[in-house]
Amino acid sequence: MQKAIFSRIDLNNADNDLAQEYLSCIFDLLPLDDVQDLKAFTQHMDTSRFQHSLNVSYYTFLIARRLHLDSCSAARAGLLHDLYHYDWRDLDKDERPIEGRHCAVHPQIALENARKATSVNAIIEDAIVHHMWPMTLHCPKTKEGWVLQAVDKYCAMSEILLQGGRKVRYSRHAISLAALLSFSIR
């Protein structure tokens, strides 16, 4: 097990109550082949889809817990929200599992795969299906879904900026992007 990026909490630490509370929500999902297979796919730059999903899961759990929401369902939705097994950047239109734009169809595929892997409640379903809002038309209906979609964007940008910092450091656009992000996530 790893830790979420930017986190000081080692999820392997049996002495850490927060880590154990989080792991108790997702322990049955971690060993699943469908979840472990996410390590083979790149999500953002050099971040694996598994690491991205773990990041989203952990930070969604923390925020949902702080807001007294269903933090376990939020954590499970975070781990399962990108549960698809193809690289959308490499697919020809004929090879796509479902017709349509990737940002609109992959949440449906992830939900279908999540249902095959484990039981899914209404909160998990809503969070998975609507995590790409506002790039899709339908917004989340649950508070946990709203948290997850925001955390997903934050983690994606963090992963890109963390690894892409060397590539964009000298770009004049990097300063504008960093300023925009700092105002939009507060």
C-alpha positions, -999 to 999 in steps of 0.1 A, spaced: 0 0 0 11 35 -7 1 68 6 -18 95 -11 3 122 -27 10 152 -4 -2 131 26 20 125 56 -1 95 66 14 61 58 -16 39 51 4 9 61 9 22 97 -12 0 119 -8 25 148 -24 54 129 -61 55 137 -70 76 107 -52 53 83 -70 23 98 -104 40 97 -98 47 60 -85 12 52 -115 -3 70 -137 13 43 -118 -1 13 -99 -31 26 -121 -55 5 -115 -36 -27 -77 -33 -26 -69 -70 -34 -94 -72 -63 -77 -79 -96 -98 -51 -113 -84 -26 -88 -49 -39 -89 -49 -39 -127 -53 -1 -126 -15 0 -117 -8 -9 -154 -25 22 -168 -12 58 -168 -37 84 -157 -20 118 -155 16 120 -167 35 93 -147 7 88 -121 -9 54 -124 -47 51 -125 -44 32 -92 -24 59 -75 -48 86 -88 -78 66 -76 -62 61 -42 -55 99 -40 -91 107 -49 -104 81 -25 -83 92 5 -89 129 2 -126 124 -5 -128 103 26 -111 130 47 -134 158 35 -165 136 38 -155 126 73 -149 162 82 -184 172 69 -200 142 87 -211 126 54 -209 89 45 -171 88 44 -169 51 37 -191 53 6 -172 83 -5 -138 65 -1 -152 35 -20 -165 57 -48 -131 74 -50 -113 41 -54 -138 29 -81 -145 61 -100 -120 54 -128 -124 16 -129 -119 11 -166 -91 -9 -182 -80 8 -214 -59 37 -224 -84 62 -239 -56 81 -256 -46 51 -277 -80 39 -289 -93 43 -324 -130 51 -326 -137 16 -336 -121 1 -305 -140 22 -279 -161 1 -256 -190 26 -258 -196 52 -284 -191 88 -273 -166 111 -257 -143 95 -231 -153 120 -204 -189 110 -208 -186 73 -213 -159 62 -189 -180 69 -157 -206 45 -171 -180 19 -177 -165 24 -143 -199 20 -126 -206 -12 -146 -172 -26 -135 -178 -15 -99 -211 -33 -99 -194 -65 -111 -167 -62 -84 -187 -52 -53 -220 -40 -40 -227 -4 -49 -251 19 -30 -268 50 -43 -241 73 -30 -213 54 -47 -233 52 -79 -240 89 -80 -204 98 -72 -190 75 -99 -215 85 -127 -212 122 -121 -175 127 -113 -168 143 -147 -192 172 -141 -190 199 -155 -175 183 -186 -207 163 -187 -242 177 -184 -254 160 -152 -242 172 -119 -239 150 -87 -271 146 -66 -253 137 -34 -230 157 -12 -205 129 -14 -207 131 -52 -200 168 -51 -170 162 -29 -156 135 -51 -159 155 -83 -141 184 -68 -114 162 -53 -109 144 -86 -102 177 -103 -78 188 -75 -59 155 -76 -56 156 -114 -42 191 -114 -19 183 -84 -6 152 -102 0 171 -134 17 200 -117 38 178 -94 52 158 -122 50 184 -149 66 211 -129 100 206 -145 84 208 -179 63 239 -174 85 257 -148 98 282 -173 66 286 -191 49 320 -186 16 301 -186 26 281 -156 24 311 -133 -11 320 -146 -23 284 -142 -10 282 -106 -26 315 -97 -59 303 -112 -58 270 -93 -50 287 -60 -81 309 -62 -104 282 -75 -97 255 -49 -100 276 -17 
